Amino acid sequence: MSKGPISQFIEKHYLHFNSASLVDAAKAYEQQLANGAKMMVSMAGAMSTAEIGKIFAEIIRQDKVQIISCTGANLEEDIMNLVAHSHYERVPNYRDLTPQDEWDLLERGLNRVTDTCIPEHEAFRRLQKHIYKIWKDADDKGERYFPHEFMYKMLLSGVLEEYYEIDLKDSWMYAAAEKNLPIIVPGWEDSTMGNIFASYVIKGDLKASTMKSGIEYMTFLADWYPKNSSNGIGFFQIGGGIAGDFPICVVPMLYQDMEMHDVPFWSYFCQISDSTTSYGSYSGAVPNEKITWGKLDIKTPKFIIESDATIVAPLIFAYLLDL
């Protein structure tokens, strides 16, 4: 398929510096897939609230990603946007807000993420009512699932259909649920739904063991990686932090701790980050540092794009979709 106007514009005008890195990374991602490699996309930051689902859902549907790692916030906030979009409020002058302005938003039940406010009642509590029933049902039966599996159950059950406020095709979580795409959610406890689950455990309504843990996510990934790496597995990282650091560590863990010396390194690496190269910062570490940790090979194609992921990621995805 020939490239569309967005891709052609990128190739014509994105020739230097971070824009050139964007094109190089997109072409190398495309080549990975052409070579039969699989791709992990890791998402930190508030990409779901930034409505990345409008394009990322199609990346999922077209099999241009085979596994996802994301924060608990990104896992839940895509669904929140699905069921409460009309109740969100944009605050374009967020840089000018005073502490009193912020307090007023809190009292109105609005949780601010930069220029976008997520409504407490229509988003968080709407999901809580339904996800609790699914948690409780599993708890009563002695069943255990991962956080994303519970979300999949909720989406595919149809209990949220009455609330849909955006086109279902723009929800990346629904696209992932339909494919039963594997998702790794390290540190899920550090999310609104994780906090809510913990509250039920404290009150004695649920058992902590009903939710599979981060260690079990790592053991799942340790099983998945060797089975899927015959043609390579690439790593496309949006932002930094645990969503990226947790899954990329599976390779040195398998090699060093499990002594599986035939496990291949990640076959591609790209990070979009606004964290400049710094001292001791994971998000600001250049890709070559990962060679010393046994994550990347000397010959692994490596790209770092120092820019806003809400600008860069949709452009790269557009290129992959020939838009």
N, C-alpha and C positions, 0 to 999 in steps of 0.2 A: 504494500500500500504506500502511495506517495505521501509525503509530508504535507500537512495542512498549513494554513497561513500563520498560525502562532509559531509552529516549529520553524517555518521558513524565516520569519522575522527574527527569531532567536539566532538562527545560523548566520543571518546577514549582519546583525548588529551586535551580537554578544561575542566580541572578539578579543577582549583583553581583561586582565585582572580577575575579579570574582565572577564577572559575567562569562569569561572564557572558561573558567573552572566549572561553571554550571553546565556549559555545552559539553565539555570533555566528560564530566561525570555522567551526564544523560546518555551520551553515546556509548560509554563503557558499560553502563547498566544495560542498555539495549543489547550490546554484544554478549554480555553474560547470559542473558536469556536465550539468545540465538545459539550459544554454545551448549545449551541444555542445563546450565547452572540454575539453581534456585536462589531466591532472594528473601532475606529477612529485612523488614522495615521496622525500625524502632522509633517510637514517638514519645518525646517528652514535651514539656510546655503545655500550652492550652490549645493544641491544634484542633481538637474536636469542637471547642467553643468558637474557634476561628472558622468553623464549617469546612474543614478539609474534606469532609465526607462528600461534598459536591463533586469532587474529582477522584478522591481516593477509593470510593465505592466502585467506580468503574475500573480502576487498577486491579481491584480484587476480582471483579467479575471477569476480566480478561486474563486472569491468571498471570499477572505480572508481579505478584508477590505470593509467596508460599507459606510464610509464617510471619507473625507480627509480635513485637514486644512493645508494650506501652505502659504508661503509668495508670494507676487506678482511676485517676481523674479523667484521662482520655477515654477509658473504657466506659465510664458512666455518662460523661458529658455529651457524647454523641447521641445517646438515647434521650437525655434530657432535652436536647435541642429538637429531637423528633417529636416529643410529646408536649413541649411548652414554648415553642418558638415565638408565638405571638405575644407571649408575656415577657420576653426578654426586653431589656431597655439598653440602648446604646448611649454612651456618655462621651461624645467626641471631645469635650473640654476637660477630660479627666485629669489632665496635668494641673488644672487650676483649682481642683477641689480642696476645700479646707477640711480639717478634722470634723467640724460640725456637719459639713455636706456629707461626709462619709457616714457619720452617725445617723443622719436622716435616711440614707439609703438602707442602712441596717434595720432601722425601725420600720421601713416599708417592706422588709423581707427580701431585699435585693443584695446579692453577693457579687461584688465587682471583680471582674477579671480584665484589667486594663480599661478598655473602652466599652466593655459589655457586662451587663448585670444579669446574673442568673437568678430567676425567681425562686425563692425558697419553697413556697407552698406548691406551686404548679409543677416544679421540676423535682426537687429532692423528695418531698413528701409524697408526690404522686407515684414515684418509683418505689418508695419505701413500702407503701401499702401492698403492692403486688409482689415485690421481691421477698418480703418477709414470709408470705404464704408459701413461696417456693422453697425458701430456706427451711421453714418449719416442717414442710412435708418431707423433705429429705432427712431432717433431723429425727423425725418420728420413725422413719423407716430404717434408720441407721445407715443411710447412704451418704457418701461424701463426694463433693465435686470441687473443681477449681472455680475461682470467681467468675471467669469468662463463661464457663459452662452454665452457671446459674443465670447469667445474663442472656445467653442463647436460649435457654428454656423459656425465659420470660418473653423474649421477642417472638419466638416461634409458636408460643401458646396462643397468641392473638389477644391476650388480655389488655394490651395497650392500644389496640386498633382504634378504639373510640376517641383516643386523645390525639391521634396523628395530626400534626400541623404543618408538616413539610412533605414533599414528595418522597415516598419511601426509597426511591432509587438514590437519594442523596444521603442516606444513612450508611456509613461504612460498616457499622456494627451489624446491621441487618444483612448486608451483602456477605459479611464474614460468617454470620450465623447460617445463612443458606448453604454455604460451602463447608460448614463445620471446620473453618480454617483454624489451625492451632494458634493460640495466642499465649504469650508469656506475660504475666503481670507481676513483676517483682515489687515488693513493698506495697501490695494492695491495701494493707491495713491503713496506709497513709492516704486515704480517700474518704469522701463523705459516706459511701456505702460501707467501707471498712469500719469507720467510726460507729456507724449505726449497728453493724453486726456485732461489734465489740460491746455495745450497750446492752444488746439482748443477752450476750454471754454473761455480763455482769449481773443482769437481773435474773439469771437462771432460766431464761426462755429457750436458749439454744446452747449447744455444746460447741466449744471452740474447734473441736476436731471435725465438725461437719464441713468446715471449709478447708480444703486442701491448702498446704502451706507453700511458702517460697522455696523451701528445700525440695518439696515434691515437684515444683515447677522446674528446678534445676535438674532433677533426676529424669523428668520427662524429656527435657531438652537434650540431656546427655544420651538418651536412647534415640531421639529423633535425628540428631545431627549425623551420626555415622551412617544411618540408614538412607540419608538423603544427599550425601556429599560426594557421590561418585563422579559427578560432573562439576562439583564446586558449589559452594553456598556463599553468596555475596551478602554484604552488610551495609544497608542504607540507613544512616542515623540522622534523625531530625532532632536537634537539640542535644543535650548531654545528660548527665546524671544517671540514675539507676536503670532507666529504660534501655540505655545503651551499654552501660558497664556490666550489668548482670548477665545478659545473654552472651556477650562477646567473650566472656571468661570461660565459657564451656569448653573451648578448644584447649587452652592451657590446662584446665582441670582434667580433661580426658587424657592429655599427653603426659602431664607430670604426675598427677595423683592416681590415675587409673593405669598409667604406663601403657597406653594404647598408642604406640609410636607410629602407627600407620595412619593416624587421623590427620586429614589435611587441614592446613590453615584456611581461614576465610579467604575466598578467592577474589574479593572486591571489597573496597571500603570507601565510603563517602560519608562525610559529616557536614551537615548544614548547621552552623552555630554563629551566634553573635558574640560569643566569648572569645576575645582575642588571646593569643598565645601568652601564657602567664606562668607563674611559679607555683607548682603543686596543684594546679587546677586540672581536674579530669576533662572538663568541657573545653578547656583551653589548650590541652595537650595536642601536639601535632601527631599525625598518624604514625610517623616513624617510631615514636616512643612505644607504640604497641608491639613493635618487633621484639623489643627487649623483654616483653611479657609473654611472648610465645603466642600472640594472637594473630599477627599478620606475618607473611613471608616477605623476604626482600623484594620479590618480584610481584607481590600483590598490587594491582592498580589502586592507587590511593589518591583521594581528592578531599580537599577541605574548602568549603565555601563560607566565607565569613560574611554573613548577611542575615536578613530577617527570613526565617523559615516560612512565614506565611506568604512571602513573596516568591521565594525560590522553589519550594516544594511543588506548588501547583504548576509552575513552568516546566519543571523536569517531568512531572507526571503527564503534562500536556504533550511533551515531546515523545514520551513513551507510547501515548495513545494516538500519535500522528495527527494531532489537532492543529 
